[in-house]
Every structure is written in structure tokens, then in C-alpha cells.
Amino acid sequence: MEVTCPRCESTFAVEPRALRQHQGLVRCTVCQQVFRVELAALATSAEDGSSGSRWGRRLLLTLIALLVLVLIVQVLWWTRSYAYAATSTPVRQALLSAAARLDVQIPWPGPNREIRIVQSSVEPLPDRLAEIRGKIRNDAHLVQAYPVIQVTLSNSYGGTIARLEFQPSEYLGPDRHAADGFVPGEDVSFLLRSPKLVAAPGYQVTLLSRP
């Protein structure tokens, strides 16, 4: 706290603890006058400092609470917009257009169990190879990411010969792009071809979520 010498009117700082130890007696550092500072004034100064500290803490806590509230609102708004974009064609097209200009991809949700295989068939090719054609359907109410298609080849005894995985860019036709997302209610044709996709007694086609 600051005190003022009654003789030379010099102002200087003193430690409250030192004042208490000397019963409020202070020696002026300029004129060496010894004078007394009322301990009641010391208590008032301490209360003012404590009050200011409390108000400072309250202001800090209020600012933190406001920042947390703003963050929560932003997350809720982003989630709402994201879900709306996955169900609204105009919003989805606008987002896709903006993403294309920015050279980024929208991470559509899923895929989940609401994407299923509705048709598949194996056709033999020369050199003991084969291809698999089929269709997948999105039964969800929102746009989802295209799944990875896994093909498991097995022998006559059910033993696994090979396991292959096909990314959306490998099985979608030229008129479709994985970045556009899998639209609800659509049937999408797929074609699986690979030098490793050989003719085998058994085939199992499975849909996997993309990492």
C-alpha cells in the first residue's frame, strides 16, 4: 500500500505486514520523520484489494463461461448444418460446389448397416480370371460415404484363398464420384476387376466402412 508523509508529503510504498509488525509506525525515506498509519486504514486498503481481486476473478470466470457457451453453440450449429447437408439436396450441391473450388472433400457420415448389397453375380474371364458385378443400395435417410467392398475367395472346402478390397474409386462407374456421397434411396452399380480376382469355387462379398 502507499502512504504519505505528513511532514514532507512524500508518497512511498510500504508492506502491510511490516506495518502490522511495527504497530503502524513508519519512517519517511526522505525526511526521516516517524509517523503512524492507522491500522483501520490498512484494513480498508486490504479489503479494497480483496474486493478488486474478487471482481477480477468473477470477470475472468464470466469470460470463460461465455467462451465455452460460444464454442457449444458453434458445435451445435455445425452438427445441425452437417446433418441438414446430408439430407437436403440443394445444400449438399452447394457444399460440393464450394468443396470443389477449395479442392477439399466433405467427410460424409457412415457408411453403416443401412447400405446393403441388393444384387451380385460372378462372370468368368479369360486366363482364369473373373469379375463381379452387382448393385448396392443406401436405405438411410441421409447421404453416406461409399463403402469399401471386400471380396473373399474360397476353395471347395471353404478355406480362404485370397481377400481383396476395392475402394469406391475402383468400382464406381465413370458417371459417379466418391466425393459426391451415396445419395439416399439410390441403387448404384459396381464392377470389381483385378488381376488377383481369379476364378474360385466360392466368393463372399462384404461391405466395409472406410477408415
C-alpha positions in Angstrom: 0.0 0.0 0.0 1.0 3.6 -0.4 1.4 6.1 2.5 2.1 9.9 2.5 4.4 11.6 5.0 2.6 14.4 6.9 5.8 16.5 7.1 7.2 16.5 3.6 4.2 15.0 1.8 6.4 12.3 0.1 4.5 9.2 -1.0 6.0 5.8 -0.9 5.0 2.2 -0.7 5.1 0.0 2.4 4.4 -3.6 3.1 1.2 -4.1 5.1 2.8 -6.9 7.0 5.7 -4.6 8.1 3.2 -2.0 9.2 1.5 -4.6 11.5 4.8 -5.7 12.9 5.6 -2.1 13.9 2.1 -1.2 15.1 1.6 1.2 12.2 4.8 3.2 12.7 6.6 4.4 9.5 9.8 6.3 8.9 9.8 8.6 5.9 12.6 7.7 3.5 13.0 11.4 2.5 12.9 13.5 5.7 13.2 10.6 8.3 10.0 11.7 10.0 8.4 8.9 12.0 4.6 8.9 11.9 1.8 6.5 12.5 -0.5 4.9 9.9 -3.9 3.9 11.3 -4.4 0.2 11.1 -8.0 0.8 10.3 -6.8 2.4 7.0 -4.6 -0.6 6.4 -7.7 -2.9 6.9 -9.7 -0.8 4.4 -6.9 -0.9 1.9 -6.7 -4.7 2.2 -10.5 -5.0 1.8 -10.4 -2.9 -1.3 -7.6 -5.0 -2.7 -9.5 -8.2 -1.8 -12.7 -6.8 -3.4 -10.8 -5.9 -6.6 -9.3 -9.4 -6.7 -12.8 -11.0 -6.3 -14.2 -8.8 -9.1 -11.3 -9.8 -11.3 -11.9 -13.5 -10.7 -15.6 -13.1 -11.3 -14.9 -11.3 -14.6 -12.4 -14.0 -15.7 -14.9 -16.8 -14.8 -17.6 -14.9 -16.7 -15.4 -14.6 -19.8 -14.5 -18.3 -19.7 -18.2 -19.2 -19.4 -19.1 -17.0 -22.4 -16.3 -18.6 -24.4 -17.5 -22.1 -23.6 -21.1 -21.1 -24.5 -19.9 -19.8 -27.8 -18.0 -23.0 -28.5 -21.0 -25.1 -27.7 -23.3 -23.1 -29.9 -20.7 -23.4 -32.8 -20.5 -27.2 -32.4 -24.3 -27.5 -32.3 -24.7 -25.3 -35.4 -22.0 -27.2 -37.3 -23.6 -30.5 -36.4 -27.1 -29.2 -37.4 -25.7 -27.9 -40.7 -23.8 -31.2 -41.4 -26.9 -33.3 -40.8 -29.0 -30.9 -42.9 -26.5 -31.1 -45.7 -26.6 -34.8 -45.7 -30.4 -34.8 -46.2 -31.0 -31.6 -48.3 -30.1 -31.8 -52.0 -29.7 -28.0 -52.5 -27.5 -27.6 -49.5 -25.5 -30.7 -50.5 -24.9 -29.4 -54.0 -23.8 -26.0 -52.7 -21.4 -27.6 -50.3 -20.0 -29.9 -53.0 -19.5 -26.9 -55.3 -17.7 -25.0 -52.6 -15.6 -28.0 -51.7 -14.6 -28.4 -55.4 -13.4 -24.8 -55.6 -11.4 -25.2 -52.4 -10.0 -28.6 -53.5 -11.2 -30.4 -50.4 -13.6 -33.3 -49.8 -16.6 -33.5 -47.5 -16.3 -36.4 -45.0 -19.8 -37.8 -45.3 -21.0 -39.9 -42.3 -21.0 -43.7 -42.4 -21.3 -45.9 -44.1 -23.4 -48.1 -41.8 -25.6 -51.2 -42.0 -28.2 -49.3 -44.0 -26.0 -49.7 -47.1 -26.5 -53.2 -48.4 -25.9 -55.4 -51.5 -29.1 -56.0 -53.5 -27.6 -57.9 -56.4 -24.3 -59.6 -57.3 -23.0 -62.1 -59.9 -19.7 -63.6 -60.9 -18.7 -63.8 -64.5 -15.7 -65.8 -65.7 -13.0 -64.1 -67.8 -10.1 -65.5 -69.9 -6.9 -66.6 -68.2 -8.8 -68.0 -65.2 -9.8 -64.5 -64.0 -13.3 -63.3 -63.0 -15.3 -60.2 -62.5 -18.1 -59.4 -60.1 -21.0 -57.2 -61.0 -23.7 -56.0 -58.7 -25.7 -53.2 -57.0 -25.6 -51.6 -53.6 -28.4 -49.5 -52.1 -28.4 -46.8 -49.5 -31.5 -47.3 -47.3 -30.6 -44.5 -44.9 -32.4 -41.1 -44.9 -29.1 -39.2 -45.4 -26.1 -39.1 -47.7 -23.4 -41.5 -46.7 -19.8 -42.3 -47.7 -19.4 -45.1 -50.2 -18.2 -48.3 -48.5 -15.1 -50.4 -49.3 -16.1 -53.7 -51.0 -14.3 -56.8 -49.7 -14.2 -60.0 -51.7 -13.1 -63.2 -50.1 -12.2 -66.1 -52.4 -12.5 -69.6 -51.0 -11.8 -73.2 -52.2 -14.1 -76.2 -52.4 -13.5 -76.9 -48.7 -14.4 -73.3 -47.6 -10.8 -72.4 -47.0 -9.8 -68.8 -47.8 -7.7 -68.4 -50.9 -7.4 -64.6 -51.0 -9.1 -61.5 -49.6 -9.3 -58.4 -51.8 -10.6 -54.9 -51.1 -11.9 -52.4 -53.6 -12.1 -48.6 -52.9 -15.1 -46.6 -54.3 -12.9 -45.1 -57.0 -12.1 -48.7 -58.2 -15.7 -50.0 -58.5 -17.8 -46.9 -59.4 -18.7 -46.1 -63.0 -17.3 -43.0 -64.8 -20.5 -41.1 -64.1 -20.1 -41.3 -60.3 -17.6 -39.8 -57.9 -17.0 -41.0 -54.4 -16.7 -37.4 -53.1 -20.3 -36.7 -54.0 -21.5 -39.2 -51.4 -24.0 -42.1 -51.6 -27.5 -40.5 -52.1 -30.4 -42.0 -50.0 -32.7 -44.5 -51.8 -30.3 -45.0 -54.8 -29.2 -48.2 -56.3 -25.6 -47.9 -57.5 -24.0 -50.5 -59.8 -20.4 -51.7 -59.1 -17.9 -53.6 -61.1 -15.0 -55.5 -59.4 -12.0 -56.3 -61.6 -8.4 -57.2 -60.5 -5.5 -59.4 -61.7 -5.8 -61.0 -58.3 -9.6 -61.7 -58.7 -9.2 -65.3 -60.1 -11.8 -67.9 -60.7 -12.6 -69.7 -57.5 -15.3 -72.2 -56.2 -16.5 -69.7 -53.6 -17.0 -65.9 -53.3 -18.1 -63.7 -50.5 -18.8 -60.0 -51.0 -18.8 -57.8 -47.9 -19.3 -54.0 -47.4 -16.8 -52.3 -45.0 -16.7 -48.9 -43.6 -13.9 -46.7 -44.9 -11.2 -45.7 -42.3 
